[in-house]
Structures are given as C-alpha cells and as structure tokens.
Amino acid sequence: MFDDTGLGACSPYGGGINMPTLDKLASEGLTYTQWNNTALCSPTRATLLTGRNHHLNGMATITEGAAGFPGMSGIIPDNCVPMAKLLRDQGYSTFWLGKNHSVPVQDISAGGNLKNWPLGMGFDHFYGFLGGETNNWYPDLVEDNQFVPAPATPEEGYHFSKDIADKAISYLQDLNSSNPGKPWYMWLNPGANHAPHHSPKEYADKYKGMFDDGYEAYREWVVQRMKEKGIVPESTELTALNPMGKKTLMPEMVRPWASLSADEKKLFSRMAEVYAGFSEYTDVQIGRIIDYLKATGQYENTVIFWAADNGTSGEGTPNGSVNENKMFNSYPDDLADNLKLLDELGGPNTYNHMPTGWAAAFNGPLKMFKRYAYAGGVNCPLVISWPAGIKSKGELRHQYHHSVDIVPTILELAGIEMPEIYQGVEQQPLSGVSMAYSFDAAPDGQTQKDVQYYAMLGTRGIWQNGWKAITTHPAMAGTGDFQNDTWELYHTDIDRSEAKNLADEYPEKLEALKTLWMEEAQKNSVFPIDDRSMAQMVDEDIKRMSEHPELITNTYTFYPFSSPISEGNSIMIRGRDFKLLANVEITDNTEGVIFAHGSRFGGHSLFVKGGKLHYVYNFLGIQIQEFTSNVPLRPGKHVVGLEFKKEGVGEKREVMGRMKMYIGEQVVAEGPLITQSGIFSLSGEGICIGYDNGDVVSTKYKAPGKFKNGAIQHVILNATGSPYLDVELEMKRAWITQ
C-alpha cells in the first residue's frame, strides 16, 4: 500500500517514474484502471482492514480529525472485525509493516489502549510507525507494542523503506524456518510517497532534467502514454490545472509553470526528481521481498496486491517546502534559503514536500488530488499478481472497483466467510464485493460492483453503472450550506478524467444519483457531513478549554528513559509561558540529555555537557538559539531548569519572549528567545527524558545523547495561558495535516 500516489505517476500506467518491481508484477498479473479509494489515508486503510465503508469504521477522515459521532469516532468498532483476526483464526500468520495511521490519537503512547494497535487488530507482529508520516531517515518506530530506536543511522545506510523490507524478509524467514507449511498474510505500508519525500541521492539523480519542462508539459506527455497503453480511453481529455475555478481554496491552487521564476523552476523540478527517486527506491526494496519469495519457492502461489491509498498529495501548497515543519507553523518559506538546500533535497537535512503543480501532474489527466471525490483523489493504481492463479498475464482490467473490495477478494481466495457474529458481536455486512471474478474476465467485461458513495471533508460523490455525480464543494471549506451544493455528472465509462459535465443534458440521471447518495449516506453513518475549516475546529476547542480551566494550566511529570511521548498526549507549550524543571544528581563525569522534544527541523533540548548546563531552542532549523550556564554544574543533587515568558508575536507569527535558565534558585543564563507557534512535528519526535530519540535537536551531542554518570529523578513541564495565537493561524496550519 503506497501512499499519495496518483494514476499518472508510475511506469505501468505510463508515468515517468520507473518502477521495476511493479512493472514485473504488472507483466505477470493484471493492471486495474478504475480502482478507487476514499481519497484519504486513515479511511482507506480502514476499508482494507475490515472490508467496510470508511464511515462504518468510524473513519470519516484521518484519526486526528475524530469527532463524537459514530461515523467519525476514529475508532474501528467491534461490529467491523478486521480481516486479520479471521485469517489468524484460520491458521494464518499475520504481519503488518510500515505506516499505520489507524490508532486513535489519544492512544499513540505507551499508556494508550493497545486494543486499537495492530496486534489488537489481529496481527501477530507489527513494525513501523503509528502516525500519518515519519522521517524516513530517523523514523519513530514501534515493534509490536513497544517504541524502539532505529537499528542504524543514515550514515550507516539506513532508510525506512529498506528497513521494513529487511524486517519483512526476517519475519518470513522465521516463519519458514519454524513452521514452513503455515500460510501467511502480510500488509506492507511504505512511507512512500507521503511527505517528507526522502530519497537516496543516487535515485533522485536518475531523474535529473526529466521534469524541467514543468507540470503542464508532463501532464500532456503522460496522458498520451496512458492512451497508448490503454489505461484511459482515446477520447480522454486533459482537465484544467485548477478545475474548480474560483472555488479552489488558496492552499490548493496551482501556479502556472510559465509564471515561475527560473529559480522556482529549478527548485520545483528537483522536488519532483526527489519524489520520483523516493518512489523508485522504495519499489526496489519491495523487489527484494519478491526475490526472497522466488528463492524460497513461494512466489508462484502468493497473491500480491500493489495499491495506493489516495491520489497524489496537494498539501505541499503552491510553493512546496524544504522543511514541512515551516508549514506546520505557518512560517513562510524563503526561496533563497530553500535554494541553498537544493543539492540536499531528499536527504537527512530536509523534510520536503513538492508543490501542488506536481500533485496535479502525477495524477495524470485527472481532476484535483488527495482529499477530493474527483478522480484525482480516488482513482489510483492497483496491480494484482498471482502466477499460479491468474492465467492472463500483463492484461488490463477496466472493471470499476473500490478499496472496500479488497477484503472480500482475499476472503474468497482464502475460502473464508465473514461471520454474522464474531465473539458475541453482530457484524456489519461487508460493504464491498470480491474482485476474483475479474481474474478471468475480459478487460472490458461488466463489473460486479453496483454502487459506491464518496464523502470526504465536505466533498461528496457517488458512482453507479458507469455514471458518477460529484459536488463542487471544496474540502474543509467551512461553509456548510450543503443543500445548495452544485452537482456535476460524468459518464466515467468513457470520460475517465471527468472533463465533460453532463448535468444539464441528463437532469433525471443526476437527480437519481443524488437520491442514491442520500440513501447510501444514511446506510453508512455518513451524517453529519463535516466540512469545518480548521478555524472553526480551533474556535470550538478554545470554547471548550475556556469551560475547563484545567486544560489551560497544565503540569506534567515525566520519568527518565520512558518511551517518547507525543505532544498530543502530553502538554502543549506553543504560544504559552512555560517552565521546565528537573531533579537531577550530578557527578564529575555527567553528560547527556535531560529533556528533548523535536528534531533538527524544530525542537528544544536541555542537556549537560562539559560540566555545564545547556539549553538549545532550534527554531524551525533556521535559527539555533543556545544558552550555557555561566557557572559549572557541580556534583550533587540539583533542581535545574528554565522559564520562558511570552512577550509578543513577530511579523511571521513567531512567539517572542525571554528565557531564564536556573540551577537551584540562581539564574545562570538568560536572554531573548524566539519559539515556534506550532507543533514540532506532525507525528513522532515526542518528549524524551534522558535521551534524544531519532533526529536530534542539537549538534552539540550525538544521537541518542543518553544521560549517563548521573541520575534524573523526574522532569516537570508546566505551561500556562492560551495555547493558541489566533484562529487564522490554526486554519492555515490545517492544510498540511491530512
């Protein structure tokens, strides 16, 4: 299950990104041209876990967007049993590797409800990350039910895509050595192609110059190749880069290539090269798993599904970024500064995301991108390979299908039925239909799927019998007013790019589909429809907090060497006064980190080095602010720490104030401090006590910077005041959290 990968990206579909493993699978299997999903990560993954529509799974959106309604709880209910449990009950070993993004936010901690972790979902083993994204060079890793460090560093050749391939092979080796006749199910979820786009340089360099003509030129080139391969009908038209016109929200606009400066073109082209390199490198790692299956005689009778969870991401804004954390903080990118990192894009010193123009390009001729019910959000690659079971080789399949159809397909192939009652709980029927019939069907044979609704962040759509109705409602528009939505109608059997709106020609067809959408929405717990903007969500949070003062004044106590603790499960210091106090015992040889949160792309750290106390606040990787005690930290027991008092907000929304560092009651360093208005990372890089996990905040120590030759009793972090600068800032920050 690749991430954020559109139909026009990969080589089997005519795309410019070379995917040797996927090419081989396609040549020995079937390539599906009308396979769809929910348009967003967590919801699509939920459909692949259970075979039910995403609202029945409580996954109306990503887990971070959960709300108090059944269809948007962010928690898969007991009446949607995961397929992995059924397979395990029938004697299968079950493995989940890579991205998760299915655990409720409140449970992403060592003290969370592990029922919702992969092992609680029916998997024997899990190795990967729980959030929506991770640093591929320094990932926030979990193995089974434990947070663990990465086994190596980038300098030692580490990359997350390689690591999960290594782990996948090791799981299979263990199984084959101890119980070689046992069947198995493996769900592999690379970080590719979700931001940050991290690629070994030699892979990105393979694409030098390929994208220099711009995204409009790429779209024209790729749609012709897609026609030649038969992926789309010859009549398919190229849609506009901004197909929603005035309804397009500013962060999702595409800037015409001709309007860019020479430096912008150079930067944007390299961002596309890195995205392509990231994709190919990950594909090659998957190829190593395929090679292992062949070497052990398992390949012929292994059914392989290669899919993507949604269309290419347009969350990079019109300008992209070399440090996505700037977007989290609504801090503007500076072109001159970004160009300084041109040769390092994709490497450990960047946390990059490409601009919206390339998202549109890698979706081919299709409209819009991730988060939308238009084809650019939902129509994605799917290749199925099963040498021993699929007679047709290298053929296309144009039958319309959806991610809810994968579970019924696997269950049919395994000879397992979905029970009506599981462990005493009456089960929701499967929402999908098996695709197994298509293995022997004609390429243009009739699909066995009847209907599929779409609903994501206020966007709506429905497909039936080759026709699709879609609203023009922008995602997260915050307007409500759904009764006045404009609906469009497309005959997708012949108009794959949804270029010709036939609403005026077939009003009765459109009305019938609108009625059908309401019926499906009622049946699948879609209501209430939620298109709230982040500004509205934050405003509600502020009101809630004002009614609960304990949420404004927070004091947390942390203990040494515990697992990293995410900001979402502890304390929020952004835009607030805060105090950090630690009870420590110091010797003549004490060194290391007392407290750390964040990374080189933004974070802060309190540590001991050279007999002195140090505090570093790394502001978005742009400005390293260092404070060192003016007296030695002598042996003995001490209370050490710091205090930050907010004084104002800068022109770029940075929070300005004054910091004082203490040893006991003595001020040992002080001065002005600029702090981030937003989070240190979207996921991972949590609070660490006694070490700095993953990518370190400061270069003054090497990872993990473990505290040694001394003792930490505990660390107390206190924050007071409103955690938000303003509603507008939070709204802007929302665009990159999907």
N, C-alpha and C positions, 0 to 999 in steps of 0.2 A: 504494500500500500504506500505509493509515493504521495507526497504532499504537494499541493499548489502547482499542479502540472496540467496544462491545457492540451487540447487536441492537436494544436499546431506546433508542439514543441519537439516531439520525439521522432526519430527516423522511421519507424514502421508506419507512421501516419503521414510521412512526407516532410516532417520537421527537420530543422537543421542541426539538431543535437544528436550526435552519434551515440546509439545505444546498442552495442554489440550483443549483449545478453538478451535484451528484449527483441532485437532483430532475429536472433536464433530461435527464441521461443515462438515468435510470430510465424517463422518459416516452418515450424514443426507443429503449429497449432492454429488457432483461429483469432482473428483480429476483429473486435466489435466496434462498430462505428457509431452506434446510437445507445451507448451505455451511459447512464446518468447517475447523479447522486444528489445530495441535499444542498449543495453549494457551500458547505462549511464543515470544518474538521470534526469536532466532537459529535455532531449529529450524524454524519456519515459513518463514523466509526461505531456509533451505537447501532446503526442498522446492520453493520457487519458482525456485530457481537450477537444480536438476537434475531434478526430477520423481521423485526417490526419497524414500522414507520417511526421517524425520529421523535415525534411528539408523544407517541405511546411509550417511548423510552424515557420520557421526561427531558429530552434534549432538543428543545426548540432552538437553542443556539449553543455556543460554547459553554463549558461549565462555569466560566466566570460570569456569565450573564443569567444565571439561575434566578428564578423568582418564585413566589409562593403559589403557583398553580400547577396542577398535575402535569401538563404538557411542557412545563419549563422549570421543573424542580432541579434539574441537573443530577438526578439520582435515578438510575435504572431500577424500576420497581420489580418486586418479586414475581409479578404475573408476566414478566418478559424474561424467561430463563435464558441465559446465554447458551449459545450452541456448544461452547467448550465444555460445559458441565455435562451435556448429553453425550458428547464424544468420550469424555473421560469415563462416564458411567458404563460405556460400551467397550472399555478396554484400551482406549487411545491414550498415549502420552500427549500432553498439550503444552505448547511453548508460545510465549508472547515476547517479542524482542522489539526494541526501538521506542517509538513515540507511543504515549498512552492518551493523554488529554481526555480521559473518561472518568477520572476520580474527582469528586466534588472538591471545590477549593478548600473548604474547611477541613478536609481530610488529608490534605497533602502535608503531612507531618508525621513524625514517629508516633505521635499520640492520636492520630486520626482513626476513623472507623475503617479497619482493614477489610471489612466486608466488600467495600467498593474498589479495592485494589485488585490487580489482575489475578492474584491467587484466590481471592474471594469470588472472582468471576469464572472460576473453573479451570484456571491454568496451573499446571504443575510448577512451572518456572516463569519468571519474568526478569528481563534485563533491559533497562532503558531509562527513559525519563518520563515523569508523570505530567508535566505541564505542556503548554502549547508549543514551546520551542526550547532549544538549548544551544549553547555554544558548542559547536562540533569539535573544537579543539580542546575545550575544557568543560565537558558536559556535567550536569548534575545527575548523577547516576543512582539508580536503585537496582538492587538484585534481590529478587523475591520480595521480602518485606523489609529490607534494610537499605538505608542510604550507604553508598560505598564510594570510595575515590576511584578515579580513572586509573587503569593499570599502567599507563605510561604518559609521557608528555609529548607535545608536538615535536620537540627536538629529537625524541626517540622514535618518531614516525607515527605518532598517534593521530587518528581521525575517527570520529564516531562511526562513520559508515563502515570503516574497516573493522572496528571493534565489534560491532554487532554481527558482522559476518563471521568473525573468529568465534564468537560465543555461540552462534547458531551451529557451526560445524562441531564445536565441542559438545553441545547438547546431543547432537545426533550420534557423535562418536560414543558418548557414554551409553546411550540407549542401544546402539548396535552391538556394543561390547557386552552389555549386561543382559539384554533381552532382545535379541536380533529379530525375533518374529513379531514384535509388538508394533501395531500401526501408530502413526503419529500425525498430529496436526500442528502446524507452525504458522504463526501470524507475525510477519516481519514488516516493521514500520520504520523506514529510514527517516532521518531528519530532513533529507532532501525531498522536495525542493523548497521547503519553508525557509524563510529568513531565520537566522543570518545565513547568507549564501557563502559557505566556506568550502573552498576548493584548493587542493594542492596546485601550486603554480603551474606545474608542467601540463596539467589537464586544462586549465583556463587558457594557457598559451596556445593550445591546439586550435583555438578559435580566433586567434588574432586576425583582425581585419574583416572577419565574416559579417559583422553587424554594422560596419562603418557606414553603410548606405541608409541606415535608420529603420525605424519600426514600420513605417508605411511601406517601404520597399520590401522588407521581409514578409509582410502580410501578402503582398501581391505575388511574391515568389512562392510562398508556401501554399497558397490556395490553388495555384496552378499544379503544384506537385500533388496535392491532395486529390485533385480531379484526376490526374494521370493514374494515380494508384487506385482510384475508385472509392476513396474514403468518403467523398461527398459527390453528389450528382454534378454533371457537367454544367447544369444551369445555376449552380450555387453562386450567389453574388457576395461581393465583399461589402461588409457593413461599415458604417462611419466609425471613426475612432471615438467620437463622443456621441453615441447613438441616441442618448436620452435628451440631447439638446440642453435647453435651459433648466431641465430638471436634474441635470448632473450636478452633484454636490462638488464643491471646490476640491476637496482632497482626492477626488476620483477623476478629475479632469486629465486629459492627455494633451500635452503641449505638442503642436506640430513640429516635426523634425527640422523643417526649414526655419523655424523661429528660434532655434537654439544657437548659442554662440559656438565657436569652434572648440572651446574648452569644454563646454557642456556636452557636445557630441562625443568628444574623446572620453570623457568620464562615463557617460551613459553607455557607450559601446563596450567599454571594459566591464561594466556591471553585467551586461548581457553575456559577455565571454565567461565571466566567473560563474554565472548561473548555469551556463551550458557545461562548464567544466565540472561543477558540483554534481550535476545530473549524470554525466558520463562516468565520473569516478565512482559514484555510488552504484551505478549499473554494473561496472566491472567487479565490484566487491560481491554483488549478488551472483555474478558469474562464477565466483569461487565456490559458492554453495552448490550451484548447479554441477560444477566439475566434481565436487565431492559425491553428489548423488550418482553421477555416472560411474565414478571409480568404484563405488560400493554396490553397483547393480540395482539402485533404487529409482533411477531417473525414469525408466520406461513406465513404471506404474505409479508415478507421483503426479497428481493433478496440481497444476500451478496456475494461480490466478495473479496476474500483474495488473494493478489498477491504480487510480489516483482518487484522492478524497474530495477534491473540488478543482475548479479551474484555476489558472494562474492567478497569483495574488496581486491586486491593485492597491495594496495597503502601503506601498512604498512612496505614495504621494507623487505629484508630477515631477519631482526633482530627485527622488531616491535619497539614499543616505549612506555614508561610510560608517556611521555609528547609529544604529537604530535607536539606541537609548536617548539620543537627542530628540527623536520624535516622541518618545515616551514623556519627555519633559518639555515639549513644545518649544524647544530651543532651536533656532534656525541654523541650518547647515550653511557653512561658508564655502563657496566654490573654490577659493584659493586654498583654504585649508584642506578641502577634500582632494584636490589635485595633488597635494603633497603625498597623499597615501595611494595614489593611482597604482603604483607598482606593488603595493601591499594588499590591494583589494582581494578579499577571499582568504587572507592569511590571519594569523592569530592577533594581529594588531588592528583588525577591522571587525565590525559587526554590521555588515552591509545588507542593503535591500535595494533592488533596482526600481526605476520609476514606472509609473502606470503605463507608459507607452509600450514597454516591453511586455507587460502583462497582457495588453491587448494583442500584441504581435504573436506571442506564444499560444494564444487561444485561437490562432488561425483566423478564419473569416467570421468567427462567432462574436456575438454581441457581449459587451461588458466582461466581467470576470467574477472571481470568488465573491460570494455573498448574494449573488443575484440569481433569480429564476430563469433569466435568459440563458441561452445555450452556453455562453462563455463562462457561466458559473457552474453549470451542472453536467454538460456533455464532455466526458473525459475518456482517456484511454482505458481499454480493458483488453488484455490478451489472455486466452486460456490455452494451456498446453497440457496434453495427456497422451504421450506417444502410443501407449498400449490401448487407449480407449477411444481416441478420436481418429477416425480413418482419414478424414480430409486434412490435408496439410497445406499451410500457407494461404488459406482462403479467408475471405471477408465474411462477416455476418452483420447484416443490416437490421436485424430484429431489435425493436425498441425494448430496452430493459433498464433496470434501476438497481442501486446498491442493496435494496431490500431483497433482491432476487438471488443474491449470492448464498445466503444461508440455506434456503430451500434447495438450491442446487447441490450443495455439499451434503446435506442430509439425504437427498435422493441417492447420490452416488455411494454414500456410506450405508445405505439401507436402513436408515434410522428415521422414525416418525416423531414429529413434535407432539409431546403428550398433551392431553387436555388438562391434566392435573399433574403438577410437579411438586413433590414434597409438601402435599396438602394444599397447594395454592392453585386455583383455577387459572389457566393460562390464556393470555391473549392469543388468538389465532395468528399464524404467520401472515404478514402483510404482502409478502412477495410470492412469486411463482418460480418454479425451477426453470433454469435455462438449459437443462440437459438435453431437451428435445432439439435444441438448435445445433447440437454437435453434428447431427445427421441431416439437418435441414438444408434447403437451397439457400444461397446467400441472400436472396431477396424474399425468402419464404415468410409466411404470415407469422407474426409474433403471437405468443400465447398470453401476453400481458394485456389486461383490459384497460386499466386506468392508473394514473399516478398523479397525485397532487404535489404541489411545491408551496412552501411557506417559510420565509427566512427574513427576520428583522424587518418585517413590514412588506416585503416583496411577496407576490403571490403568482401562482401559475397552476395549470392543470393540463395533462395530456390524455387524449383518448383517441384510439383508432387513427393515428396519424395526424391529428389536429392538436394544436396547443394554444391555449389562451393565457395571456400574461398581463399583469398590471404594469404600468409605468411608474409605480410608486418607488421612490429611492429607498435603499436600505438605511435604516436608522434616521429617517427624515425628521421624526419628531412632530409630525403634523397630524397624525391620526386621520380623521376625515376619510375613512376607507370607503364609505358609501358613495363618495364622489370620484373614486379612482377611475382612470381611463384604462380600459381593457383593450388589448390588441389580440389579433387572431392570425395564426400562421398554419399553413399546411406543411408540416415538417417532413412528411414523406418525400416532398420534392424541394422544399425550401429549408435546408438544414441550418442556414445562417439566420433564419428568421428576419429576412430582409423585406418581404412583401406583406404588409399588414392588410388582411382581408376582412377586417371587421365591418366595413361598410358594405362589402359585397355579400357577406353571409351573416346578417344580424341574428337570424334564428339559431344558427350553429353557435354563435358566440353566447347568446343567452342560455342555451342548453348547457354549455360548458361552465358558465358562471354558476348556474344552479347546481351542477355536479360538484363544483369546488366546495360550495357550502355544505353539501351532503357529506363529502369526504372529510371536511374540516370538523364537522360535528362528530363523525365516527372516530376520528383520530385525535381528539382532545387538543385541537389546534387553538381554540379560543381560550383567553382573549388574544387577539393579534397584538403584537408588541412591536411598535416601531419607534419607541422612545429614543431620543437622542441621548448622548451621554450627559449633556447639560441637564436634562430632565431627571435622569437617574441620579446624578450627583445632588441635585436640588432636593430630591426625596430623601437621600441619605443624610444630608445636612439637617433636614427637619427631624428625621428620626434620631439623630445624635443629640439635637437640642432637647429632645424629650428624655434622653438618657445620658445625664452628665458623666456617668462612669465611662462612657465611650470617648469622651473628650479628654479626660485626665487619666492617663494610662501609666501604670508602673508594672514592669515585667522583671522577673528574676530568672536569670539563665545560669546553667551549671556547666562546668568545663567538659569539653570533649563530647558533648551531646551532638546528635545529628543536626545538620543545618536546618534552620527554622525560617520559613518564608515570611516575608513581610505581611502577607495576607493572613498569617496565622499567629502574628505576634503584635508588633507595635508599629504604628505609622508615625514617622518623625517629619515627614515632608511639610515644609511651611510652618513648622512649630518650634517653640522653645523646647530644648531637651537637655537632659543631664545623663551622663554615663558614669557610673561608679563601680569600682571593682575592689573586692577584698583579696589581696594577694600577699604571698610570702616570698620574699626576695633573698637570693643568695649572691655571693660574689660572681657567680657564673650564669645567672639567669638571663635567658634570651627568649625571644619569641612573641607571638601574637597573644594578646589578652582578649581582644574583641575585633571582629572583622565582619563587614557586610558589604557585598557588592563585588566589583571587579575593576580591571583597568579601564573599563568603559564608564565607570561611575561607582563610587563607594567610599567608605571610610574605615579606618583601622587604628586601633590603639595597641602599641607594642613596646617591648623593651629591647633595646639594642645598645651595646657599648656602655652599659651601666646607667643609661638614661631612659627616661620615658619619652615616647614619640607618639604623635598623632598626625595622621595624614588624611586629608579630605581630598579625594580625587574627583574633581568636578567634571563629569562627562568625558573624562580622558583628555580634556582640553587644558585644564589648569590644576596642577598638583600643588596643594597647599600643605606645607609641612610645619609642624611645631615640635620643638625639642625642649625638654626641661632644662632650666638654667642651673640646676643642681643635680648631683648624682642621686640615683635611686639606691639608697644604702640598704644593706642586708637587714632583714626584719620583716615584721608584718605591717602592711600599709593599706590605707584606703586611697586609691588613686582614681583619677577620672577627669572629666571635663564638663563644662557648662556652656551651652550656646543660647544666646539671647537674640531673637529676631528683631531687626531694626527697620527693615523695609524690603521693597521689591524693586529689582532693577528693570531696565528697559526691555530685557529679554526674558523677563519673568523669573530670573534667578532670585533666590531669597538671600538677603544680605543681613549680616549681624556681627556679633562679637563673640569670640570664644575665649574661655579661660581654662587652662589646664591646672590640675591640682595634684599635689602629693600631700595627703592629710588636709590641713586647712590652708596650706601655703600655695599661693599662686606661683607656678613655676614657668608658665609661658602664657602669653595672651596676644590677641590681635584680631584684625578683621577676618571674617570667614564668609565665603560665598557657598551656599548649599543648593542642592537640586530641589526644584519644586515638585518633581515627580519621583517615580519609583526607580530603584537602582537596576532592576531588570524585570522583564515580563514574567519570567519564571526561573527558578533556580537561584544561585548566588545568594543563599539565605544567610541568616545571622549565625556566625561561628564563634565559639568560645574556646580559646586555647589553640586555635589554628586558623588558617585561611584556606577555605576549600576552593579547588579549581583554579580559576584565573585570579591571581592575587591583586589586591588593591594597590599595593606599593611595591616598587622595585627595590626597596630597602631590605627586603628579605626574600628568600626563595620559597616557593610552594613546598610543603604546606605551612611553613613558618611555625612549626609546633612549639608551644611554650614548654620549656624544659629547664631543669635545675632550679625549680621553684614550685609554687603551688598557687592555684586560683581557687578560692572558696566559692565565690559566685560573682556574677555581674548583674547590676541593676540598671535598667534603662527606663527613664521617665520622660514623658512628653506631655506638654500642656498647650491648650489653645486650640483653635480650629485647625483641622488638618488640611483644609483646602484654601488655596489663594482666591480663586473665584470659579464660578461655574463655567465660564467661557473656556478657561484653560483646560478644565477636565473634559469638556466636549472635544476640543482639538486632540487631546491625548487619546480619546477613544478610538480614533481611526486606525490605530496600529495594534489593537489588542485582539483582533479576531484570528 
